[in-house]
Amino acid sequence: MMAYSEDHIALAAEYVLGTLDAGERGQVESMMSIDSDFAAIVHAWESRLGALNQMVGSVEPPPEVWDRIKTAIGHSAPQAPLVLPAAPQPIASERVVPAPADSSEVIRISARARRWRNVASFSTAIAAVLLATIGVGAYRPDLLPEAIRPSPRTRVIEAKAPPAAPPSAQYVAVLQKEGGSPAFILTVDGTTRNFTVRKVNAPAEAGKSYELWLISDRLPGPRSLGVIGGSDFTARPVLASYDSDIVNSATYAVTVEQAGGSSDGNPHSAPIYAGKLVEAVPPAPSAARPR
């Protein structure tokens, strides 16, 4: 493929744009008929500019515009020939001999300057159209023709579930009278030290409340863990404030108090049910026993 100058490439672009005069168009068409490489350049410009043509819809001028054009043509008259003033005669003492101008060179330079002005204007227009296309494609792609509309992007985000915590040890105490049947069952979680009291065979005490106590030789006196509710299950988190050694080795006792529980934080009757925790479910191998 032969090398083409910038003038040839600009000429091909102007041919596609339709800005050439009749003589120049004939020159381009002659070159296309004998030079397939130059014809390929012209076809390449047609491909580039074809997408821009799809973005511009046809606009029909209003009827009044045609009326004004017809009126202007009807009232126009042929202009008088332009008469140039006679050139002043040079002074005899001045011997200035103007150099003859090569008219073909002047015409070639003028055409070349006009051509590049057109290409520069066309490049600016293309840049503006491309910028507008990028903006519309980013915010309102539905306004673009389907041929140049960007395909929607799909982003897949993999959500991973957090790893399940290994089961902790479970401790159980059967609260009963000595030799009697279980009245309550106390269950303590080894990690959180939250506890649940399950009512089994404890009879209801009219006008009274059952209250659970923690008794340890490492504490100065019994500590109330709250009133056991009237439902089958009572759950509380209060054991979390105690050391695990105290929780695991303490005795848990139930007393009968006034309705609502002890008013001063001390038991007011002897324990009627009691028991100690035993490990019912060991911790998982990866779960460390709380200390």
C-alpha positions in Angstrom: 0.0 0.0 0.0 1.4 3.4 -1.1 2.0 6.2 1.5 -0.5 9.0 1.2 0.1 12.6 2.3 -2.1 14.5 4.8 -3.6 16.3 1.8 -4.9 13.0 0.4 -6.4 11.9 3.7 -8.0 15.3 4.3 -9.4 15.2 0.7 -11.0 11.8 1.3 -12.6 13.1 4.6 -14.0 16.1 2.8 -15.4 14.0 0.0 -17.3 11.9 2.6 -18.5 15.1 4.3 -19.7 16.6 1.0 -17.7 19.9 1.3 -15.8 19.6 -2.0 -16.7 21.5 -5.1 -17.6 19.7 -8.3 -14.0 19.7 -9.7 -12.5 18.3 -6.5 -15.2 15.6 -6.2 -14.4 14.6 -9.8 -10.7 14.4 -8.9 -11.5 12.1 -5.9 -13.8 9.8 -7.9 -11.1 9.5 -10.6 -8.5 8.6 -8.0 -10.9 6.0 -6.4 -11.5 4.4 -9.8 -7.8 3.8 -10.5 -6.4 3.5 -6.9 -8.1 0.8 -4.7 -5.9 1.8 -1.7 -7.2 5.4 -1.9 -10.7 4.1 -2.3 -10.2 2.1 0.9 -9.3 5.3 2.7 -12.5 7.0 1.5 -14.6 3.9 2.6 -12.8 4.0 6.0 -14.0 7.6 6.5 -17.5 6.5 5.5 -17.5 3.8 8.2 -16.2 6.3 10.9 -18.8 8.9 10.1 -21.7 6.6 9.6 -22.3 6.1 13.3 -22.4 9.9 13.9 -25.0 10.2 11.1 -27.3 7.8 13.1 -27.2 10.1 16.1 -28.6 13.1 14.1 -32.2 12.9 13.2 -33.7 14.7 10.2 -35.3 18.1 10.8 -37.9 19.4 8.4 -37.7 23.3 8.1 -40.9 25.1 9.1 -43.1 26.3 6.1 -42.3 29.9 6.8 -38.6 29.3 6.2 -39.4 28.1 2.6 -41.7 31.1 2.1 -39.0 33.5 3.1 -36.5 31.8 0.7 -38.9 32.0 -2.2 -39.7 35.7 -1.4 -36.0 36.5 -1.3 -35.3 34.7 -4.6 -38.3 36.5 -6.3 -37.1 39.9 -5.3 -33.5 39.4 -6.1 -32.1 41.2 -9.2 -28.9 40.7 -11.1 -26.1 42.7 -9.7 -24.2 45.3 -11.7 -20.7 44.2 -12.8 -18.0 45.1 -10.3 -15.6 47.8 -11.8 -12.2 48.0 -10.1 -10.5 51.4 -9.9 -7.6 51.9 -12.3 -4.2 51.1 -10.7 -2.1 54.2 -10.1 0.8 54.7 -12.5 4.2 54.1 -10.9 6.5 57.0 -10.5 9.2 57.1 -13.2 12.0 57.2 -10.5 10.8 54.1 -8.9 11.8 50.9 -10.7 9.7 48.3 -8.9 9.2 45.2 -11.0 6.6 42.9 -9.4 7.5 39.2 -9.6 5.0 37.2 -11.6 2.8 35.1 -9.4 2.2 31.5 -10.2 -1.6 31.4 -10.2 -1.7 27.6 -9.9 0.5 27.7 -6.8 -1.8 30.3 -5.2 -4.9 28.2 -6.0 -3.2 25.1 -4.5 -2.2 26.8 -1.3 -5.7 28.4 -0.9 -7.4 25.1 -1.4 -5.1 23.4 1.0 -5.7 26.1 3.7 -9.4 25.8 3.2 -9.3 22.1 3.4 -7.4 22.0 6.7 -9.8 24.6 8.1 -12.6 22.3 7.3 -10.8 19.3 8.8 -10.1 21.3 12.0 -13.7 22.3 12.3 -14.8 18.8 11.6 -12.4 17.4 14.3 -13.8 19.9 16.8 -17.3 18.8 16.0 -16.4 15.1 16.3 -14.8 15.8 19.7 -17.9 17.6 20.9 -20.2 14.7 19.6 -18.0 12.1 21.3 -18.0 14.0 24.6 -21.8 14.2 24.5 -22.0 10.5 23.6 -19.9 9.5 26.5 -22.0 11.7 28.9 -25.3 10.3 27.6 -23.9 6.8 27.7 -23.0 7.2 31.3 -26.2 8.7 32.6 -29.0 8.1 30.0 -27.9 5.2 27.7 -31.5 4.6 26.7 -31.3 7.8 24.6 -28.6 6.4 22.3 -29.2 4.4 19.1 -29.2 0.7 19.8 -26.1 0.2 17.5 -23.9 2.3 19.7 -25.6 1.8 23.1 -23.2 0.4 25.7 -24.0 -3.0 27.0 -25.0 -3.1 30.7 -22.3 -4.2 33.1 -23.0 -6.9 35.6 -21.0 -7.1 38.7 -21.1 -10.3 40.7 -20.4 -9.9 44.4 -19.9 -13.1 46.3 -21.2 -12.9 49.8 -19.6 -15.3 52.3 -21.4 -16.2 55.4 -19.4 -15.8 58.6 -18.0 -19.0 59.9 -20.2 -20.6 62.5 -18.9 -20.4 66.0 -18.0 -23.8 67.4 -20.5 -25.0 70.1 -19.5 -24.3 73.6 -19.8 -26.5 76.7 -23.2 -26.8 78.4 -23.6 -27.2 82.2 -26.7 -28.4 84.0 -27.8 -28.4 87.7 -30.8 -30.3 88.9 -32.4 -28.2 91.7 -34.3 -30.5 94.1 -34.8 -31.4 97.7 -32.5 -34.0 99.1 -33.8 -37.3 97.8 -36.8 -35.6 96.2 -37.8 -35.3 92.6 -36.4 -32.4 90.5 -38.2 -29.1 91.0 -36.1 -26.9 88.6 -33.4 -27.6 86.0 -30.7 -24.9 85.6 -28.7 -24.8 82.3 -25.6 -22.6 81.8 -23.8 -21.8 78.6 -20.1 -22.3 79.1 -19.1 -19.4 76.8 -21.6 -16.6 77.5 -22.6 -17.9 81.0 -26.2 -17.1 80.2 -28.5 -19.4 82.1 -32.0 -20.8 81.7 -34.2 -22.2 84.5 -36.7 -24.8 83.5 -39.7 -25.3 85.9 -40.4 -29.0 86.4 -42.3 -30.1 89.5 -42.1 -27.0 91.8 -45.6 -26.3 93.2 -47.0 -22.8 92.9 -46.8 -20.7 96.1 -49.8 -18.3 96.5 -48.6 -14.8 97.1 -44.9 -15.9 97.1 -42.1 -16.0 94.6 -39.3 -18.4 94.0 -35.9 -16.7 93.9 -32.6 -18.2 92.6 -29.3 -17.7 94.5 -25.7 -18.3 93.8 -23.7 -19.5 96.9 -19.9 -19.7 96.9 -17.2 -19.8 99.6 -15.4 -17.2 97.5 -18.2 -14.7 98.0 -19.1 -13.0 101.4 -22.8 -14.2 101.1 -25.5 -15.5 98.7 -26.0 -13.5 95.5 -29.5 -13.2 94.1 -29.8 -14.3 90.4 -33.4 -13.0 90.3 -36.9 -14.2 90.7 -37.9 -17.3 88.7 -40.9 -16.4 86.5 -44.2 -18.1 86.5 -43.7 -19.5 83.0 -42.0 -22.8 82.3 -38.7 -21.1 81.3 -36.8 -18.2 82.8 -33.6 -16.9 81.0 -31.1 -14.3 82.3 -27.6 -13.2 81.5 -26.5 -12.1 85.0 -23.9 -14.9 85.5 -21.7 -13.2 82.9 -20.5 -10.8 85.7 -19.0 -13.7 87.7 -15.7 -15.6 87.1 -16.2 -18.9 85.4 -14.6 -20.8 88.3 -17.2 -19.4 90.7 -20.0 -20.2 88.2 -18.9 -23.8 87.7 -18.2 -24.6 91.4 -21.0 -22.7 93.1 -24.2 -24.1 94.7 -27.4 -22.9 93.2 -30.3 -22.7 95.6 -34.0 -21.6 95.5 -35.8 -19.9 98.3 -39.4 -18.8 98.8 -39.6 -15.0 99.1 -42.4 -12.4 99.2 -44.1 -11.7 95.9 -41.5 -10.0 93.6 -38.5 -11.4 95.5 -36.3 -10.2 98.3 -36.4 -6.5 99.0 -32.9 -6.2 100.5 -30.9 -8.7 98.4 -30.7 -11.3 101.2 -32.6 -14.6 101.4 -35.4 -14.7 104.0 -35.9 -18.4 104.2 -33.8 -21.5 104.1 -33.2 -23.0 100.6 -35.8 -25.6 99.7 -34.2 -26.7 96.4 -30.4 -26.8 95.6 -27.9 -28.4 93.2 -24.5 -28.0 91.6 -23.5 -27.7 87.9 -22.2 -30.7 86.0 -20.9 -30.6 82.4 -23.6 -32.0 80.2 -22.1 -31.2 76.8 -18.3 -30.8 76.3 -17.0 -28.0 74.1 -16.0 -28.5 70.5 -12.3 -29.4 70.0 -11.6 -25.9 68.5 -13.5 -24.1 71.2 -11.5 -23.2 74.3 -13.3 -23.5 77.6 -13.9 -20.1 79.3 -11.8 -19.3 82.3 
